[in-house]
Amino acid sequence: MPGRSAPREGRVLRSATDRKRSFAAPRTIVETGTGAPWQPACKAKNVMELDEMLDRCRRLEERAGAVYRSYAAATRADPALCALWTALAREEEEHARAIALARARLDPPAGWRTWLEGWAEALAEVEQRLLAAEQLGPGATTNHQLSAALDLEMTELEALRHVLLAASDQPEIDAPSAHAARLAEAAVTLSNDPQVRLQAALLSARSRLKGTR
């Protein structure tokens, strides 16, 4: 969205006892240290353990999938639009399954030895935009649905998922930003609303930028 501030730098921090598993991932700084095991000061509110973050991200992906399922149900009379929402719902559900699998395969000590810092603001934004998308009723216009979905995809949910899968040593499902790029392309085709098309252009540009990194 215009005027949206740049996301904060997220960090993955591992204890010194787990330093052999250091890695690099987008928006991530890994601190492995060589001294005594690092502990977050008083477990600050914006520092969360990996297993906790996996659970939270899975729930967010499930909610996104449910939003798109509800949009699909409300647009059955429009085959193209219904197909878009159904495809997006399936992708979100697959994202949630991938996170659940990563959580199930996670070595228990790695879950509490690995902390993620700097994601509190991004998570709050995902929650806020998910709630707005969920509150649209079955009578919402196509433009309102597309705008809410584009707003949601402009959050850092996808980036967080990629970081969490990397931290869990799990493979990616699809190329970064492919999911969002498909929505942006479809929105331009399905809507002539200036606001929706602006949102789609911003999301498309963001997806291209991420794809070049």
Short mmCIF file of the C-alpha atoms (twelve columns), coordinates in Angstrom:
data_MODEL
# 
_entry.id   MODEL 
# 
loop_
_atom_site.group_PDB 
_atom_site.id 
_atom_site.type_symbol 
_atom_site.label_atom_id 
_atom_site.label_alt_id 
_atom_site.label_comp_id 
_atom_site.label_asym_id 
_atom_site.label_seq_id 
_atom_site.Cartn_x 
_atom_site.Cartn_y 
_atom_site.Cartn_z 
_atom_site.pdbx_PDB_model_num 
ATOM 1   C CA . MET A 1   0.000   0.000   0.000   1 
ATOM 2   C CA . PRO A 2   1.216   3.552   -0.662  1 
ATOM 3   C CA . GLY A 3   3.082   4.950   2.275   1 
ATOM 4   C CA . ARG A 4   3.585   1.543   3.842   1 
ATOM 5   C CA . SER A 5   6.783   1.506   5.832   1 
ATOM 6   C CA . ALA A 6   9.521   -0.982  5.060   1 
ATOM 7   C CA . PRO A 7   9.331   -4.209  7.080   1 
ATOM 8   C CA . ARG A 8   11.608  -4.542  10.049  1 
ATOM 9   C CA . GLU A 9   14.610  -6.782  9.779   1 
ATOM 10  C CA . GLY A 10  13.736  -10.203 11.124  1 
ATOM 11  C CA . ARG A 11  16.327  -12.306 12.896  1 
ATOM 12  C CA . VAL A 12  16.828  -15.959 13.648  1 
ATOM 13  C CA . LEU A 13  19.054  -16.512 16.657  1 
ATOM 14  C CA . ARG A 14  20.376  -19.907 17.673  1 
ATOM 15  C CA . SER A 15  22.028  -20.892 20.909  1 
ATOM 16  C CA . ALA A 16  25.762  -21.529 20.911  1 
ATOM 17  C CA . THR A 17  25.114  -25.242 21.429  1 
ATOM 18  C CA . ASP A 18  23.436  -25.387 18.009  1 
ATOM 19  C CA . ARG A 19  25.885  -23.299 15.984  1 
ATOM 20  C CA . LYS A 20  26.639  -26.066 13.476  1 
ATOM 21  C CA . ARG A 21  23.193  -25.493 11.940  1 
ATOM 22  C CA . SER A 22  23.693  -21.861 10.995  1 
ATOM 23  C CA . PHE A 23  22.236  -20.771 7.665   1 
ATOM 24  C CA . ALA A 24  21.301  -17.695 5.687   1 
ATOM 25  C CA . ALA A 25  17.753  -16.865 4.617   1 
ATOM 26  C CA . PRO A 26  15.985  -13.760 3.250   1 
ATOM 27  C CA . ARG A 27  15.459  -11.030 5.882   1 
ATOM 28  C CA . THR A 28  17.368  -13.128 8.396   1 
ATOM 29  C CA . ILE A 29  20.505  -12.569 10.429  1 
ATOM 30  C CA . VAL A 30  21.887  -15.625 12.150  1 
ATOM 31  C CA . GLU A 31  23.835  -15.130 15.364  1 
ATOM 32  C CA . THR A 32  25.667  -18.237 16.490  1 
ATOM 33  C CA . GLY A 33  28.229  -16.890 18.978  1 
ATOM 34  C CA . THR A 34  31.082  -18.826 20.490  1 
ATOM 35  C CA . GLY A 35  30.664  -17.998 24.163  1 
ATOM 36  C CA . ALA A 36  27.980  -19.015 26.619  1 
ATOM 37  C CA . PRO A 37  24.576  -19.920 25.179  1 
ATOM 38  C CA . TRP A 38  22.655  -16.805 24.179  1 
ATOM 39  C CA . GLN A 39  19.426  -16.116 26.029  1 
ATOM 40  C CA . PRO A 40  16.892  -13.434 25.054  1 
ATOM 41  C CA . ALA A 41  16.808  -10.756 27.736  1 
ATOM 42  C CA . CYS A 42  13.790  -11.579 29.913  1 
ATOM 43  C CA . LYS A 43  12.268  -13.353 26.859  1 
ATOM 44  C CA . ALA A 44  11.227  -10.105 25.203  1 
ATOM 45  C CA . LYS A 45  7.741   -9.990  23.719  1 
ATOM 46  C CA . ASN A 46  9.063   -9.863  20.145  1 
ATOM 47  C CA . VAL A 47  11.345  -12.898 20.620  1 
ATOM 48  C CA . MET A 48  9.603   -16.219 19.955  1 
ATOM 49  C CA . GLU A 49  10.773  -19.800 19.794  1 
ATOM 50  C CA . LEU A 50  10.803  -21.589 16.442  1 
ATOM 51  C CA . ASP A 51  8.203   -24.205 17.391  1 
ATOM 52  C CA . GLU A 52  5.861   -21.475 18.653  1 
ATOM 53  C CA . MET A 53  6.282   -19.508 15.420  1 
ATOM 54  C CA . LEU A 54  5.643   -22.581 13.266  1 
ATOM 55  C CA . ASP A 55  2.351   -23.161 15.058  1 
ATOM 56  C CA . ARG A 56  1.336   -19.533 14.737  1 
ATOM 57  C CA . CYS A 57  2.236   -19.283 11.056  1 
ATOM 58  C CA . ARG A 58  0.334   -22.508 10.297  1 
ATOM 59  C CA . ARG A 59  -2.804  -21.074 11.864  1 
ATOM 60  C CA . LEU A 60  -2.458  -17.872 9.821   1 
ATOM 61  C CA . GLU A 61  -2.072  -19.853 6.591   1 
ATOM 62  C CA . GLU A 62  -5.150  -21.915 7.489   1 
ATOM 63  C CA . ARG A 63  -7.156  -18.753 8.082   1 
ATOM 64  C CA . ALA A 64  -6.033  -17.335 4.729   1 
ATOM 65  C CA . GLY A 65  -7.129  -20.547 3.045   1 
ATOM 66  C CA . ALA A 66  -10.519 -20.339 4.769   1 
ATOM 67  C CA . VAL A 67  -10.932 -16.743 3.581   1 
ATOM 68  C CA . TYR A 68  -10.326 -17.740 -0.023  1 
ATOM 69  C CA . ARG A 69  -12.667 -20.734 0.334   1 
ATOM 70  C CA . SER A 70  -15.417 -18.401 1.526   1 
ATOM 71  C CA . TYR A 71  -14.789 -16.075 -1.430  1 
ATOM 72  C CA . ALA A 72  -14.986 -19.038 -3.813  1 
ATOM 73  C CA . ALA A 73  -18.308 -20.109 -2.303  1 
ATOM 74  C CA . ALA A 74  -19.678 -16.584 -2.743  1 
ATOM 75  C CA . THR A 75  -18.644 -16.345 -6.415  1 
ATOM 76  C CA . ARG A 76  -19.844 -19.662 -7.811  1 
ATOM 77  C CA . ALA A 77  -21.805 -17.784 -10.453 1 
ATOM 78  C CA . ASP A 78  -18.541 -16.389 -11.849 1 
ATOM 79  C CA . PRO A 79  -16.401 -19.362 -12.969 1 
ATOM 80  C CA . ALA A 80  -13.189 -17.381 -13.500 1 
ATOM 81  C CA . LEU A 81  -13.352 -15.657 -10.131 1 
ATOM 82  C CA . CYS A 82  -14.399 -18.827 -8.319  1 
ATOM 83  C CA . ALA A 83  -11.468 -20.679 -9.915  1 
ATOM 84  C CA . LEU A 84  -9.055  -17.977 -8.722  1 
ATOM 85  C CA . TRP A 85  -10.218 -18.154 -5.107  1 
ATOM 86  C CA . THR A 86  -10.249 -21.953 -5.162  1 
ATOM 87  C CA . ALA A 87  -6.674  -22.085 -6.483  1 
ATOM 88  C CA . LEU A 88  -5.475  -19.572 -3.896  1 
ATOM 89  C CA . ALA A 89  -7.224  -21.500 -1.121  1 
ATOM 90  C CA . ARG A 90  -5.522  -24.721 -2.181  1 
ATOM 91  C CA . GLU A 91  -2.127  -23.015 -2.173  1 
ATOM 92  C CA . GLU A 92  -2.669  -21.566 1.293   1 
ATOM 93  C CA . GLU A 93  -3.776  -24.979 2.552   1 
ATOM 94  C CA . GLU A 94  -0.657  -26.531 1.050   1 
ATOM 95  C CA . HIS A 95  1.439   -23.885 2.778   1 
ATOM 96  C CA . ALA A 96  -0.220  -24.774 6.084   1 
ATOM 97  C CA . ARG A 97  0.451   -28.487 5.512   1 
ATOM 98  C CA . ALA A 98  4.109   -27.795 4.744   1 
ATOM 99  C CA . ILE A 99  4.471   -25.859 7.986   1 
ATOM 100 C CA . ALA A 100 2.701   -28.608 9.933   1 
ATOM 101 C CA . LEU A 101 5.083   -31.168 8.416   1 
ATOM 102 C CA . ALA A 102 8.089   -29.029 9.318   1 
ATOM 103 C CA . ARG A 103 6.771   -28.757 12.866  1 
ATOM 104 C CA . ALA A 104 6.265   -32.530 13.105  1 
ATOM 105 C CA . ARG A 105 9.786   -33.226 11.839  1 
ATOM 106 C CA . LEU A 106 11.442  -30.586 13.993  1 
ATOM 107 C CA . ASP A 107 13.961  -31.933 16.470  1 
ATOM 108 C CA . PRO A 108 12.477  -30.904 19.860  1 
ATOM 109 C CA . PRO A 109 15.650  -29.193 21.153  1 
ATOM 110 C CA . ALA A 110 15.842  -27.155 17.931  1 
ATOM 111 C CA . GLY A 111 12.365  -25.811 18.633  1 
ATOM 112 C CA . TRP A 112 13.404  -24.051 21.820  1 
ATOM 113 C CA . ARG A 113 17.062  -23.444 20.955  1 
ATOM 114 C CA . THR A 114 16.104  -21.323 17.949  1 
ATOM 115 C CA . TRP A 115 14.530  -17.914 18.485  1 
ATOM 116 C CA . LEU A 116 13.073  -15.492 15.979  1 
ATOM 117 C CA . GLU A 117 13.232  -11.791 16.697  1 
ATOM 118 C CA . GLY A 118 11.732  -8.762  14.973  1 
ATOM 119 C CA . TRP A 119 8.540   -10.316 13.579  1 
ATOM 120 C CA . ALA A 120 5.999   -8.935  16.082  1 
ATOM 121 C CA . GLU A 121 4.971   -5.943  13.966  1 
ATOM 122 C CA . ALA A 122 4.672   -8.040  10.796  1 
ATOM 123 C CA . LEU A 123 2.551   -10.650 12.565  1 
ATOM 124 C CA . ALA A 124 0.239   -7.966  13.946  1 
ATOM 125 C CA . GLU A 125 -0.247  -6.628  10.429  1 
ATOM 126 C CA . VAL A 126 -1.098  -10.108 9.099   1 
ATOM 127 C CA . GLU A 127 -3.664  -10.550 11.887  1 
ATOM 128 C CA . GLN A 128 -5.212  -7.153  11.146  1 
ATOM 129 C CA . ARG A 129 -5.542  -7.730  7.411   1 
ATOM 130 C CA . LEU A 130 -6.797  -11.285 7.868   1 
ATOM 131 C CA . LEU A 131 -9.515  -10.002 10.168  1 
ATOM 132 C CA . ALA A 132 -10.551 -7.390  7.608   1 
ATOM 133 C CA . ALA A 133 -10.709 -10.048 4.885   1 
ATOM 134 C CA . GLU A 134 -12.700 -12.397 7.117   1 
ATOM 135 C CA . GLN A 135 -15.259 -9.708  7.919   1 
ATOM 136 C CA . LEU A 136 -16.345 -9.288  4.306   1 
ATOM 137 C CA . GLY A 137 -19.725 -10.937 3.983   1 
ATOM 138 C CA . PRO A 138 -21.023 -13.098 1.122   1 
ATOM 139 C CA . GLY A 139 -22.479 -9.980  -0.486  1 
ATOM 140 C CA . ALA A 140 -19.089 -8.285  -0.859  1 
ATOM 141 C CA . THR A 141 -18.261 -7.018  -4.324  1 
ATOM 142 C CA . THR A 142 -15.516 -8.541  -6.447  1 
ATOM 143 C CA . ASN A 143 -13.450 -5.394  -6.021  1 
ATOM 144 C CA . HIS A 144 -13.738 -5.568  -2.234  1 
ATOM 145 C CA . GLN A 145 -12.666 -9.214  -2.254  1 
ATOM 146 C CA . LEU A 146 -9.724  -8.544  -4.544  1 
ATOM 147 C CA . SER A 147 -8.658  -5.505  -2.528  1 
ATOM 148 C CA . ALA A 148 -8.728  -7.471  0.739   1 
ATOM 149 C CA . ALA A 149 -6.777  -10.344 -0.800  1 
ATOM 150 C CA . LEU A 150 -4.155  -8.036  -2.307  1 
ATOM 151 C CA . ASP A 151 -3.830  -6.287  1.041   1 
ATOM 152 C CA . LEU A 152 -3.257  -9.641  2.729   1 
ATOM 153 C CA . GLU A 153 -0.652  -10.746 0.201   1 
ATOM 154 C CA . MET A 154 1.280   -7.505  0.738   1 
ATOM 155 C CA . THR A 155 2.049   -8.606  4.291   1 
ATOM 156 C CA . GLU A 156 5.131   -10.546 5.377   1 
ATOM 157 C CA . LEU A 157 3.290   -13.881 5.810   1 
ATOM 158 C CA . GLU A 158 4.968   -15.463 2.801   1 
ATOM 159 C CA . ALA A 159 8.392   -14.193 3.858   1 
ATOM 160 C CA . LEU A 160 7.869   -15.581 7.355   1 
ATOM 161 C CA . ARG A 161 6.876   -18.976 5.948   1 
ATOM 162 C CA . HIS A 162 10.053  -19.171 3.855   1 
ATOM 163 C CA . VAL A 163 12.191  -18.202 6.850   1 
ATOM 164 C CA . LEU A 164 10.515  -20.764 9.100   1 
ATOM 165 C CA . LEU A 165 10.901  -23.572 6.564   1 
ATOM 166 C CA . ALA A 166 14.553  -22.663 6.084   1 
ATOM 167 C CA . ALA A 167 15.099  -22.576 9.849   1 
ATOM 168 C CA . SER A 168 13.481  -26.018 10.051  1 
ATOM 169 C CA . ASP A 169 15.620  -27.390 7.179   1 
ATOM 170 C CA . GLN A 170 12.518  -28.077 5.085   1 
ATOM 171 C CA . PRO A 171 12.326  -27.559 1.282   1 
ATOM 172 C CA . GLU A 172 10.252  -24.827 -0.324  1 
ATOM 173 C CA . ILE A 173 6.944   -25.648 -2.013  1 
ATOM 174 C CA . ASP A 174 7.071   -23.020 -4.734  1 
ATOM 175 C CA . ALA A 175 9.275   -20.188 -5.863  1 
ATOM 176 C CA . PRO A 176 9.206   -17.141 -3.589  1 
ATOM 177 C CA . SER A 177 6.439   -14.665 -4.536  1 
ATOM 178 C CA . ALA A 178 4.828   -16.969 -7.168  1 
ATOM 179 C CA . HIS A 179 1.610   -17.165 -5.150  1 
ATOM 180 C CA . ALA A 180 1.293   -13.386 -4.816  1 
ATOM 181 C CA . ALA A 181 2.258   -12.772 -8.439  1 
ATOM 182 C CA . ARG A 182 -0.573  -15.008 -9.647  1 
ATOM 183 C CA . LEU A 183 -3.095  -13.021 -7.612  1 
ATOM 184 C CA . ALA A 184 -1.766  -9.700  -8.904  1 
ATOM 185 C CA . GLU A 185 -1.972  -10.862 -12.524 1 
ATOM 186 C CA . ALA A 186 -5.525  -12.152 -12.071 1 
ATOM 187 C CA . ALA A 187 -6.656  -8.960  -10.337 1 
ATOM 188 C CA . VAL A 188 -5.630  -6.860  -13.346 1 
ATOM 189 C CA . THR A 189 -7.606  -9.170  -15.607 1 
ATOM 190 C CA . LEU A 190 -10.713 -9.311  -13.411 1 
ATOM 191 C CA . SER A 191 -11.033 -5.693  -12.256 1 
ATOM 192 C CA . ASN A 192 -11.051 -2.218  -13.764 1 
ATOM 193 C CA . ASP A 193 -11.163 -0.531  -10.361 1 
ATOM 194 C CA . PRO A 194 -8.273  1.969   -10.077 1 
ATOM 195 C CA . GLN A 195 -7.546  1.111   -6.438  1 
ATOM 196 C CA . VAL A 196 -7.473  -2.639  -7.100  1 
ATOM 197 C CA . ARG A 197 -5.245  -2.183  -10.139 1 
ATOM 198 C CA . LEU A 198 -2.869  0.027   -8.122  1 
ATOM 199 C CA . GLN A 199 -2.692  -2.622  -5.381  1 
ATOM 200 C CA . ALA A 200 -2.060  -5.290  -8.031  1 
ATOM 201 C CA . ALA A 201 0.722   -3.228  -9.607  1 
ATOM 202 C CA . LEU A 202 2.398   -2.738  -6.220  1 
ATOM 203 C CA . LEU A 203 2.167   -6.451  -5.393  1 
ATOM 204 C CA . SER A 204 3.446   -7.422  -8.838  1 
ATOM 205 C CA . ALA A 205 6.412   -5.060  -8.537  1 
ATOM 206 C CA . ARG A 206 7.185   -6.384  -5.067  1 
ATOM 207 C CA . SER A 207 7.051   -9.960  -6.336  1 
ATOM 208 C CA . ARG A 208 9.410   -9.187  -9.213  1 
ATOM 209 C CA . LEU A 209 11.824  -7.459  -6.837  1 
ATOM 210 C CA . LYS A 210 11.873  -10.467 -4.516  1 
ATOM 211 C CA . GLY A 211 12.367  -12.780 -7.476  1 
ATOM 212 C CA . THR A 212 15.568  -10.988 -8.474  1 
ATOM 213 C CA . ARG A 213 17.235  -11.332 -5.057  1 
# 
